[in-house]
Amino acid sequence: MRNFIKGGENVNVTLPYKVAPGGGVQVGAALFGVAPQGGEQNTVAAIETVGVFSLSKAAGAVSAGDKLYWDNAAKNLTKTAAGNIYVAVAARDAAAGDATVVARLNGVAI
């Protein structure tokens, strides 16, 4: 197939804001991934679009199997769909006081 570029598990993007190593990043309205190396705003960096990651979460408990959305203003995962993009499913329970949740990225925003 001549038009195949690569599998898509990771892609190079121009970072819309500074991202710490291992931080989540939303590019445009629907692309989300984790930047393993991080990077400065407007630099090109690879992001992982699928896989299981421990990411920061909003307050409140999360149960394994919950849909998780990226809150681009707060830079964390939340169970609140309104105004956010669907990016993952919780892979483990996380208590209300936990700062992070283990999430499986879905590779696409729905």
Secondary structure, DSSP 8 states (H G I E B T S, - for coil): -TT-----SEEEEE-SS-B-TTEEEEETTTEEEEESS-B-TT-EEEEE-EEEEEEEB-SS-B-TT-EEEEETTTTEEES--TTSEEEEEESS-B-TT-SEEEEEEESS--
